[in-house]
Amino acid sequence: MQAILCHRYGPASLLAPTEAPVPEILPGRILVRVRAASVNAYDWHRVLGEPYFVRLVDGFRGPKNPGVGADVAGVVDAVGEGVTEVRPGDEVFGMSVGTFAEAVLVSGDSVGAKPANLSFEQAAAIPLAATTALQGLRDKGRLQAGERVLVHGAAGGVGHFAVQIAKALGGHVTATTSAAGLDLVRTLGADEVIDYGREDFTQLGRRFDLILDVGGNRSLRDGRRALAPDGRLVICGAPPGRWIAPVVRPLSGAILSRFGGPQLLPFLAHRKRSDLLVLKDLAEAGRLVPMIDQTVPLARAGEAIDLLRRGGVRGKIVISV
């Protein structure tokens, strides 16, 4: 089969499809014939090996698992012993490692039935980004109906899902984006949209119960000034950097929160099949619509990762396999 593999850290533009064996089925695993995948920031972090400290876990010269890609939508080809959630022929979507390939092995608790009203490309855009938005708002941010929520960086992969999920949870949503993302964000159902190039949300005199900071380009003190006294700022985004810059922000938030006042909450999403089912229901109800910036073939996966790293992508980039 054809697959995108990364054996040594380096520019994503150097990645190209290569021949790889079809994974052998294992107990508790599912072999999925990939129809589509999508690109996340997670992918360029793994390909570049940045920040450098992650190499202590993922491999010094290259990833221990060379597979690239985390999101998948496709058709079940075979199931291992003990798998009862799906059967061969089922259409599924979910998460794994190495999804930029014609086939991938996934665990039973990492996939669910594909939303019936979505194409494979649309379904592949959902898993990691929308799970991050859902868990950040509902679990870490404890969003309650009627609360005022700000999504900072609302035109990107996580952000555009966060606006829709916050509305579905009953929040009053203010969304920030660059001028280029205004038209897209207005279609997502936000109650108010702010062009952060012209207006500073911390200077508007408003206080939010919850801020989901996807952009990662404002100081924590700025964010804190825009929170209600018992507000919560969930830190999803971080500034880029090869060394410790990406971890300074979440660590600072955890430390500052110990001194009282609004909470600053670092956050990383985790795989959860039950959340995929929540996202499936939202999609089938028309309350979660993936926005696709562009769709590219597997041969251009490296180019797509590099494009996302440079910024300016609105919604998701999808890989059609």
Contacts in CASP RR format, 6 or more apart in sequence:
PFRMAT RR
TARGET T0000
AUTHOR 0000-0000-0000
METHOD contacts of the structure
MODEL  1
MQAILCHRYGPASLLAPTEAPVPEILPGRILVRVRAASVNAYDWHRVLGE
PYFVRLVDGFRGPKNPGVGADVAGVVDAVGEGVTEVRPGDEVFGMSVGTF
AEAVLVSGDSVGAKPANLSFEQAAAIPLAATTALQGLRDKGRLQAGERVL
VHGAAGGVGHFAVQIAKALGGHVTATTSAAGLDLVRTLGADEVIDYGRED
FTQLGRRFDLILDVGGNRSLRDGRRALAPDGRLVICGAPPGRWIAPVVRP
LSGAILSRFGGPQLLPFLAHRKRSDLLVLKDLAEAGRLVPMIDQTVPLAR
AGEAIDLLRRGGVRGKIVISV
1 19 0 8 1.000
1 20 0 8 1.000
1 21 0 8 1.000
1 22 0 8 1.000
1 101 0 8 1.000
1 102 0 8 1.000
1 103 0 8 1.000
2 17 0 8 1.000
2 18 0 8 1.000
2 19 0 8 1.000
2 20 0 8 1.000
2 101 0 8 1.000
2 102 0 8 1.000
2 298 0 8 1.000
3 17 0 8 1.000
3 18 0 8 1.000
3 19 0 8 1.000
3 20 0 8 1.000
3 67 0 8 1.000
3 98 0 8 1.000
3 100 0 8 1.000
3 101 0 8 1.000
3 102 0 8 1.000
4 15 0 8 1.000
4 16 0 8 1.000
4 17 0 8 1.000
4 18 0 8 1.000
4 67 0 8 1.000
4 68 0 8 1.000
4 69 0 8 1.000
4 98 0 8 1.000
4 100 0 8 1.000
4 101 0 8 1.000
4 298 0 8 1.000
4 301 0 8 1.000
4 302 0 8 1.000
5 15 0 8 1.000
5 18 0 8 1.000
5 20 0 8 1.000
5 66 0 8 1.000
5 67 0 8 1.000
5 68 0 8 1.000
6 15 0 8 1.000
6 46 0 8 1.000
6 47 0 8 1.000
6 62 0 8 1.000
6 63 0 8 1.000
6 66 0 8 1.000
6 67 0 8 1.000
6 68 0 8 1.000
7 62 0 8 1.000
7 63 0 8 1.000
7 66 0 8 1.000
8 61 0 8 1.000
8 62 0 8 1.000
9 47 0 8 1.000
9 48 0 8 1.000
9 49 0 8 1.000
9 55 0 8 1.000
9 61 0 8 1.000
9 62 0 8 1.000
9 63 0 8 1.000
10 47 0 8 1.000
10 48 0 8 1.000
10 49 0 8 1.000
11 47 0 8 1.000
11 48 0 8 1.000
11 306 0 8 1.000
12 43 0 8 1.000
12 44 0 8 1.000
12 47 0 8 1.000
12 48 0 8 1.000
12 302 0 8 1.000
12 303 0 8 1.000
12 305 0 8 1.000
12 306 0 8 1.000
12 309 0 8 1.000
13 302 0 8 1.000
13 303 0 8 1.000
13 306 0 8 1.000
14 302 0 8 1.000
15 47 0 8 1.000
15 68 0 8 1.000
15 301 0 8 1.000
15 302 0 8 1.000
15 305 0 8 1.000
16 299 0 8 1.000
16 302 0 8 1.000
17 298 0 8 1.000
17 299 0 8 1.000
17 301 0 8 1.000
20 101 0 8 1.000
22 31 0 8 1.000
22 102 0 8 1.000
22 103 0 8 1.000
23 31 0 8 1.000
23 103 0 8 1.000
23 104 0 8 1.000
23 105 0 8 1.000
25 31 0 8 1.000
25 78 0 8 1.000
25 79 0 8 1.000
25 80 0 8 1.000
25 105 0 8 1.000
26 80 0 8 1.000
26 105 0 8 1.000
27 80 0 8 1.000
27 81 0 8 1.000
27 82 0 8 1.000
28 79 0 8 1.000
28 80 0 8 1.000
28 81 0 8 1.000
28 82 0 8 1.000
28 83 0 8 1.000
28 107 0 8 1.000
28 108 0 8 1.000
29 79 0 8 1.000
29 80 0 8 1.000
29 83 0 8 1.000
29 105 0 8 1.000
29 106 0 8 1.000
29 107 0 8 1.000
29 108 0 8 1.000
30 76 0 8 1.000
30 78 0 8 1.000
30 79 0 8 1.000
30 80 0 8 1.000
30 83 0 8 1.000
30 86 0 8 1.000
30 92 0 8 1.000
30 105 0 8 1.000
30 106 0 8 1.000
30 107 0 8 1.000
30 108 0 8 1.000
30 111 0 8 1.000
31 76 0 8 1.000
31 77 0 8 1.000
31 78 0 8 1.000
31 79 0 8 1.000
31 103 0 8 1.000
31 104 0 8 1.000
31 105 0 8 1.000
32 72 0 8 1.000
32 74 0 8 1.000
32 75 0 8 1.000
32 76 0 8 1.000
32 77 0 8 1.000
32 92 0 8 1.000
32 96 0 8 1.000
32 103 0 8 1.000
32 104 0 8 1.000
32 105 0 8 1.000
32 106 0 8 1.000
32 111 0 8 1.000
33 74 0 8 1.000
33 75 0 8 1.000
33 76 0 8 1.000
33 77 0 8 1.000
33 102 0 8 1.000
33 103 0 8 1.000
34 72 0 8 1.000
34 73 0 8 1.000
34 74 0 8 1.000
34 99 0 8 1.000
34 101 0 8 1.000
34 102 0 8 1.000
34 103 0 8 1.000
34 104 0 8 1.000
34 321 0 8 1.000
35 73 0 8 1.000
35 74 0 8 1.000
35 75 0 8 1.000
35 120 0 8 1.000
35 121 0 8 1.000
35 124 0 8 1.000
35 320 0 8 1.000
35 321 0 8 1.000
36 72 0 8 1.000
36 73 0 8 1.000
36 74 0 8 1.000
36 119 0 8 1.000
36 120 0 8 1.000
36 121 0 8 1.000
36 123 0 8 1.000
36 124 0 8 1.000
36 295 0 8 1.000
36 318 0 8 1.000
36 319 0 8 1.000
36 320 0 8 1.000
36 321 0 8 1.000
37 69 0 8 1.000
37 70 0 8 1.000
37 71 0 8 1.000
37 72 0 8 1.000
37 73 0 8 1.000
37 99 0 8 1.000
37 100 0 8 1.000
37 124 0 8 1.000
37 318 0 8 1.000
37 319 0 8 1.000
37 321 0 8 1.000
38 71 0 8 1.000
38 124 0 8 1.000
38 125 0 8 1.000
38 127 0 8 1.000
38 128 0 8 1.000
38 129 0 8 1.000
38 316 0 8 1.000
38 317 0 8 1.000
38 318 0 8 1.000
38 319 0 8 1.000
39 69 0 8 1.000
39 301 0 8 1.000
39 304 0 8 1.000
39 305 0 8 1.000
39 308 0 8 1.000
39 316 0 8 1.000
39 317 0 8 1.000
39 318 0 8 1.000
39 319 0 8 1.000
40 69 0 8 1.000
40 70 0 8 1.000
40 71 0 8 1.000
40 128 0 8 1.000
40 129 0 8 1.000
40 157 0 8 1.000
40 308 0 8 1.000
41 308 0 8 1.000
41 309 0 8 1.000
42 69 0 8 1.000
42 70 0 8 1.000
42 128 0 8 1.000
43 68 0 8 1.000
43 69 0 8 1.000
43 70 0 8 1.000
43 305 0 8 1.000
43 308 0 8 1.000
44 305 0 8 1.000
44 306 0 8 1.000
44 308 0 8 1.000
44 309 0 8 1.000
45 51 0 8 1.000
45 54 0 8 1.000
46 58 0 8 1.000
46 63 0 8 1.000
46 68 0 8 1.000
47 68 0 8 1.000
47 302 0 8 1.000
47 305 0 8 1.000
48 309 0 8 1.000
49 55 0 8 1.000
49 58 0 8 1.000
49 62 0 8 1.000
49 63 0 8 1.000
50 240 0 8 1.000
50 241 0 8 1.000
50 242 0 8 1.000
51 241 0 8 1.000
51 242 0 8 1.000
51 243 0 8 1.000
51 244 0 8 1.000
51 245 0 8 1.000
51 246 0 8 1.000
51 247 0 8 1.000
52 242 0 8 1.000
52 243 0 8 1.000
53 243 0 8 1.000
53 244 0 8 1.000
53 247 0 8 1.000
55 62 0 8 1.000
58 64 0 8 1.000
65 97 0 8 1.000
65 98 0 8 1.000
67 97 0 8 1.000
67 98 0 8 1.000
67 100 0 8 1.000
67 101 0 8 1.000
68 98 0 8 1.000
68 99 0 8 1.000
68 100 0 8 1.000
68 301 0 8 1.000
68 305 0 8 1.000
69 97 0 8 1.000
69 98 0 8 1.000
69 99 0 8 1.000
69 100 0 8 1.000
70 95 0 8 1.000
70 96 0 8 1.000
70 97 0 8 1.000
70 98 0 8 1.000
70 99 0 8 1.000
70 127 0 8 1.000
70 128 0 8 1.000
71 93 0 8 1.000
71 94 0 8 1.000
71 95 0 8 1.000
71 99 0 8 1.000
71 124 0 8 1.000
71 125 0 8 1.000
71 126 0 8 1.000
71 127 0 8 1.000
71 128 0 8 1.000
71 129 0 8 1.000
72 92 0 8 1.000
72 93 0 8 1.000
72 94 0 8 1.000
72 95 0 8 1.000
72 96 0 8 1.000
72 99 0 8 1.000
72 104 0 8 1.000
72 106 0 8 1.000
72 111 0 8 1.000
72 124 0 8 1.000
72 127 0 8 1.000
73 91 0 8 1.000
73 92 0 8 1.000
73 93 0 8 1.000
73 94 0 8 1.000
73 114 0 8 1.000
73 120 0 8 1.000
73 121 0 8 1.000
73 123 0 8 1.000
73 124 0 8 1.000
74 91 0 8 1.000
74 92 0 8 1.000
74 93 0 8 1.000
74 114 0 8 1.000
74 120 0 8 1.000
74 124 0 8 1.000
75 89 0 8 1.000
75 90 0 8 1.000
75 91 0 8 1.000
75 92 0 8 1.000
76 86 0 8 1.000
76 87 0 8 1.000
76 88 0 8 1.000
76 89 0 8 1.000
76 90 0 8 1.000
76 91 0 8 1.000
76 92 0 8 1.000
77 88 0 8 1.000
77 89 0 8 1.000
77 103 0 8 1.000
78 88 0 8 1.000
79 86 0 8 1.000
79 87 0 8 1.000
79 88 0 8 1.000
83 108 0 8 1.000
85 108 0 8 1.000
85 109 0 8 1.000
85 111 0 8 1.000
85 112 0 8 1.000
85 273 0 8 1.000
86 92 0 8 1.000
86 108 0 8 1.000
86 111 0 8 1.000
86 112 0 8 1.000
86 113 0 8 1.000
90 113 0 8 1.000
91 113 0 8 1.000
91 114 0 8 1.000
91 120 0 8 1.000
92 111 0 8 1.000
92 112 0 8 1.000
92 113 0 8 1.000
92 114 0 8 1.000
93 111 0 8 1.000
93 112 0 8 1.000
93 114 0 8 1.000
93 115 0 8 1.000
93 120 0 8 1.000
93 123 0 8 1.000
93 124 0 8 1.000
93 126 0 8 1.000
93 127 0 8 1.000
93 276 0 8 1.000
93 280 0 8 1.000
94 106 0 8 1.000
94 110 0 8 1.000
94 111 0 8 1.000
94 112 0 8 1.000
94 127 0 8 1.000
94 276 0 8 1.000
95 106 0 8 1.000
95 110 0 8 1.000
95 111 0 8 1.000
95 127 0 8 1.000
95 128 0 8 1.000
95 131 0 8 1.000
95 271 0 8 1.000
96 104 0 8 1.000
96 105 0 8 1.000
96 106 0 8 1.000
96 107 0 8 1.000
96 110 0 8 1.000
96 111 0 8 1.000
98 104 0 8 1.000
100 298 0 8 1.000
100 301 0 8 1.000
100 319 0 8 1.000
100 321 0 8 1.000
101 298 0 8 1.000
101 321 0 8 1.000
102 298 0 8 1.000
102 321 0 8 1.000
108 273 0 8 1.000
109 271 0 8 1.000
109 272 0 8 1.000
109 273 0 8 1.000
110 271 0 8 1.000
110 273 0 8 1.000
111 273 0 8 1.000
111 276 0 8 1.000
112 273 0 8 1.000
112 276 0 8 1.000
112 277 0 8 1.000
112 280 0 8 1.000
113 277 0 8 1.000
113 280 0 8 1.000
114 120 0 8 1.000
114 123 0 8 1.000
114 280 0 8 1.000
115 122 0 8 1.000
115 123 0 8 1.000
115 126 0 8 1.000
115 279 0 8 1.000
115 280 0 8 1.000
115 283 0 8 1.000
115 284 0 8 1.000
116 284 0 8 1.000
117 283 0 8 1.000
117 284 0 8 1.000
117 286 0 8 1.000
118 126 0 8 1.000
118 283 0 8 1.000
118 290 0 8 1.000
121 292 0 8 1.000
121 295 0 8 1.000
121 318 0 8 1.000
121 320 0 8 1.000
122 290 0 8 1.000
122 292 0 8 1.000
123 283 0 8 1.000
123 290 0 8 1.000
124 318 0 8 1.000
124 319 0 8 1.000
125 157 0 8 1.000
125 290 0 8 1.000
125 291 0 8 1.000
125 292 0 8 1.000
125 315 0 8 1.000
125 316 0 8 1.000
125 318 0 8 1.000
126 161 0 8 1.000
126 279 0 8 1.000
126 283 0 8 1.000
126 288 0 8 1.000
126 290 0 8 1.000
127 276 0 8 1.000
127 279 0 8 1.000
128 269 0 8 1.000
129 157 0 8 1.000
129 158 0 8 1.000
129 159 0 8 1.000
129 161 0 8 1.000
129 316 0 8 1.000
130 158 0 8 1.000
130 161 0 8 1.000
130 165 0 8 1.000
130 279 0 8 1.000
130 288 0 8 1.000
130 290 0 8 1.000
131 269 0 8 1.000
131 271 0 8 1.000
131 272 0 8 1.000
131 275 0 8 1.000
131 276 0 8 1.000
131 279 0 8 1.000
132 158 0 8 1.000
132 161 0 8 1.000
132 236 0 8 1.000
132 269 0 8 1.000
133 158 0 8 1.000
133 159 0 8 1.000
133 161 0 8 1.000
133 162 0 8 1.000
133 165 0 8 1.000
133 212 0 8 1.000
134 161 0 8 1.000
134 165 0 8 1.000
134 275 0 8 1.000
134 278 0 8 1.000
134 279 0 8 1.000
135 267 0 8 1.000
135 269 0 8 1.000
135 270 0 8 1.000
135 272 0 8 1.000
135 275 0 8 1.000
136 162 0 8 1.000
136 212 0 8 1.000
136 234 0 8 1.000
136 236 0 8 1.000
136 267 0 8 1.000
136 269 0 8 1.000
137 143 0 8 1.000
137 149 0 8 1.000
137 162 0 8 1.000
137 165 0 8 1.000
137 166 0 8 1.000
137 169 0 8 1.000
137 210 0 8 1.000
137 212 0 8 1.000
137 234 0 8 1.000
138 165 0 8 1.000
138 169 0 8 1.000
140 232 0 8 1.000
140 234 0 8 1.000
140 265 0 8 1.000
140 267 0 8 1.000
141 210 0 8 1.000
141 212 0 8 1.000
141 232 0 8 1.000
141 234 0 8 1.000
141 265 0 8 1.000
142 210 0 8 1.000
142 232 0 8 1.000
143 149 0 8 1.000
143 166 0 8 1.000
143 169 0 8 1.000
143 170 0 8 1.000
143 171 0 8 1.000
143 209 0 8 1.000
143 210 0 8 1.000
144 171 0 8 1.000
144 209 0 8 1.000
145 169 0 8 1.000
145 170 0 8 1.000
145 171 0 8 1.000
146 170 0 8 1.000
146 171 0 8 1.000
146 172 0 8 1.000
147 171 0 8 1.000
147 172 0 8 1.000
147 209 0 8 1.000
147 210 0 8 1.000
148 171 0 8 1.000
148 172 0 8 1.000
148 174 0 8 1.000
148 206 0 8 1.000
148 207 0 8 1.000
148 208 0 8 1.000
148 209 0 8 1.000
148 210 0 8 1.000
148 228 0 8 1.000
149 166 0 8 1.000
149 171 0 8 1.000
149 172 0 8 1.000
149 173 0 8 1.000
149 174 0 8 1.000
149 208 0 8 1.000
149 209 0 8 1.000
149 210 0 8 1.000
149 211 0 8 1.000
149 212 0 8 1.000
150 173 0 8 1.000
150 174 0 8 1.000
150 175 0 8 1.000
150 176 0 8 1.000
150 201 0 8 1.000
150 208 0 8 1.000
150 210 0 8 1.000
150 211 0 8 1.000
150 212 0 8 1.000
150 226 0 8 1.000
151 159 0 8 1.000
151 162 0 8 1.000
151 163 0 8 1.000
151 166 0 8 1.000
151 173 0 8 1.000
151 174 0 8 1.000
151 175 0 8 1.000
151 176 0 8 1.000
151 190 0 8 1.000
151 212 0 8 1.000
151 214 0 8 1.000
152 176 0 8 1.000
152 196 0 8 1.000
152 201 0 8 1.000
152 211 0 8 1.000
152 212 0 8 1.000
152 213 0 8 1.000
152 214 0 8 1.000
152 215 0 8 1.000
152 216 0 8 1.000
152 218 0 8 1.000
153 159 0 8 1.000
153 175 0 8 1.000
153 176 0 8 1.000
153 177 0 8 1.000
153 196 0 8 1.000
153 214 0 8 1.000
153 215 0 8 1.000
154 160 0 8 1.000
154 162 0 8 1.000
154 163 0 8 1.000
154 175 0 8 1.000
154 176 0 8 1.000
154 177 0 8 1.000
154 185 0 8 1.000
154 188 0 8 1.000
154 190 0 8 1.000
154 193 0 8 1.000
154 214 0 8 1.000
155 177 0 8 1.000
155 178 0 8 1.000
155 180 0 8 1.000
155 181 0 8 1.000
155 184 0 8 1.000
155 185 0 8 1.000
155 314 0 8 1.000
155 315 0 8 1.000
156 214 0 8 1.000
156 313 0 8 1.000
156 314 0 8 1.000
156 315 0 8 1.000
156 316 0 8 1.000
157 313 0 8 1.000
157 315 0 8 1.000
157 316 0 8 1.000
158 214 0 8 1.000
158 236 0 8 1.000
159 175 0 8 1.000
159 212 0 8 1.000
159 214 0 8 1.000
160 184 0 8 1.000
160 185 0 8 1.000
160 188 0 8 1.000
160 291 0 8 1.000
160 314 0 8 1.000
160 315 0 8 1.000
161 288 0 8 1.000
161 290 0 8 1.000
162 212 0 8 1.000
162 214 0 8 1.000
163 173 0 8 1.000
163 175 0 8 1.000
163 185 0 8 1.000
163 188 0 8 1.000
163 189 0 8 1.000
163 190 0 8 1.000
164 188 0 8 1.000
164 189 0 8 1.000
164 282 0 8 1.000
164 287 0 8 1.000
164 288 0 8 1.000
164 289 0 8 1.000
165 282 0 8 1.000
165 288 0 8 1.000
166 173 0 8 1.000
166 212 0 8 1.000
167 173 0 8 1.000
167 188 0 8 1.000
167 189 0 8 1.000
167 190 0 8 1.000
167 287 0 8 1.000
168 282 0 8 1.000
168 287 0 8 1.000
168 288 0 8 1.000
172 191 0 8 1.000
173 189 0 8 1.000
173 190 0 8 1.000
173 191 0 8 1.000
173 192 0 8 1.000
174 190 0 8 1.000
174 191 0 8 1.000
174 192 0 8 1.000
174 193 0 8 1.000
174 194 0 8 1.000
174 201 0 8 1.000
174 206 0 8 1.000
174 208 0 8 1.000
175 185 0 8 1.000
175 188 0 8 1.000
175 190 0 8 1.000
175 192 0 8 1.000
175 193 0 8 1.000
175 194 0 8 1.000
176 193 0 8 1.000
176 194 0 8 1.000
176 195 0 8 1.000
176 196 0 8 1.000
176 201 0 8 1.000
177 184 0 8 1.000
177 185 0 8 1.000
177 193 0 8 1.000
177 194 0 8 1.000
177 195 0 8 1.000
177 196 0 8 1.000
178 195 0 8 1.000
178 196 0 8 1.000
178 197 0 8 1.000
178 312 0 8 1.000
179 195 0 8 1.000
179 197 0 8 1.000
179 198 0 8 1.000
180 312 0 8 1.000
180 314 0 8 1.000
181 314 0 8 1.000
182 193 0 8 1.000
182 195 0 8 1.000
184 291 0 8 1.000
184 314 0 8 1.000
184 315 0 8 1.000
185 193 0 8 1.000
186 193 0 8 1.000
188 289 0 8 1.000
188 291 0 8 1.000
194 201 0 8 1.000
194 204 0 8 1.000
201 226 0 8 1.000
202 218 0 8 1.000
202 222 0 8 1.000
202 223 0 8 1.000
202 225 0 8 1.000
202 226 0 8 1.000
204 226 0 8 1.000
206 226 0 8 1.000
207 226 0 8 1.000
207 227 0 8 1.000
207 228 0 8 1.000
208 226 0 8 1.000
208 227 0 8 1.000
208 228 0 8 1.000
208 231 0 8 1.000
209 227 0 8 1.000
209 228 0 8 1.000
209 230 0 8 1.000
209 231 0 8 1.000
209 232 0 8 1.000
210 231 0 8 1.000
210 232 0 8 1.000
210 233 0 8 1.000
210 234 0 8 1.000
211 223 0 8 1.000
211 226 0 8 1.000
211 227 0 8 1.000
211 232 0 8 1.000
211 233 0 8 1.000
211 234 0 8 1.000
212 234 0 8 1.000
212 236 0 8 1.000
213 223 0 8 1.000
213 233 0 8 1.000
213 234 0 8 1.000
213 235 0 8 1.000
213 236 0 8 1.000
213 237 0 8 1.000
214 236 0 8 1.000
214 237 0 8 1.000
215 236 0 8 1.000
215 237 0 8 1.000
216 235 0 8 1.000
216 236 0 8 1.000
216 237 0 8 1.000
216 238 0 8 1.000
216 239 0 8 1.000
216 249 0 8 1.000
217 239 0 8 1.000
220 233 0 8 1.000
220 235 0 8 1.000
220 249 0 8 1.000
220 252 0 8 1.000
220 253 0 8 1.000
220 256 0 8 1.000
220 264 0 8 1.000
223 233 0 8 1.000
224 233 0 8 1.000
224 256 0 8 1.000
224 261 0 8 1.000
224 262 0 8 1.000
224 264 0 8 1.000
227 233 0 8 1.000
227 262 0 8 1.000
228 262 0 8 1.000
229 261 0 8 1.000
229 262 0 8 1.000
230 261 0 8 1.000
230 262 0 8 1.000
231 262 0 8 1.000
231 263 0 8 1.000
232 262 0 8 1.000
232 263 0 8 1.000
232 265 0 8 1.000
233 262 0 8 1.000
233 263 0 8 1.000
233 264 0 8 1.000
233 265 0 8 1.000
234 265 0 8 1.000
234 267 0 8 1.000
235 249 0 8 1.000
235 250 0 8 1.000
235 253 0 8 1.000
235 264 0 8 1.000
235 265 0 8 1.000
235 266 0 8 1.000
235 267 0 8 1.000
236 267 0 8 1.000
237 249 0 8 1.000
238 245 0 8 1.000
238 246 0 8 1.000
238 247 0 8 1.000
238 249 0 8 1.000
238 250 0 8 1.000
239 245 0 8 1.000
239 246 0 8 1.000
239 249 0 8 1.000
240 246 0 8 1.000
249 266 0 8 1.000
250 266 0 8 1.000
250 267 0 8 1.000
251 266 0 8 1.000
252 264 0 8 1.000
253 264 0 8 1.000
253 265 0 8 1.000
253 266 0 8 1.000
254 264 0 8 1.000
254 266 0 8 1.000
256 264 0 8 1.000
257 263 0 8 1.000
257 264 0 8 1.000
257 265 0 8 1.000
279 288 0 8 1.000
282 288 0 8 1.000
283 289 0 8 1.000
283 290 0 8 1.000
290 315 0 8 1.000
290 316 0 8 1.000
291 314 0 8 1.000
291 315 0 8 1.000
291 316 0 8 1.000
292 315 0 8 1.000
292 316 0 8 1.000
292 317 0 8 1.000
292 318 0 8 1.000
293 313 0 8 1.000
293 314 0 8 1.000
293 315 0 8 1.000
293 316 0 8 1.000
293 317 0 8 1.000
294 304 0 8 1.000
294 317 0 8 1.000
294 318 0 8 1.000
295 317 0 8 1.000
295 318 0 8 1.000
295 319 0 8 1.000
295 320 0 8 1.000
296 303 0 8 1.000
296 304 0 8 1.000
296 317 0 8 1.000
296 318 0 8 1.000
296 319 0 8 1.000
296 320 0 8 1.000
297 319 0 8 1.000
297 320 0 8 1.000
298 319 0 8 1.000
298 320 0 8 1.000
298 321 0 8 1.000
300 319 0 8 1.000
301 319 0 8 1.000
304 317 0 8 1.000
304 319 0 8 1.000
307 313 0 8 1.000
307 317 0 8 1.000
308 317 0 8 1.000
END
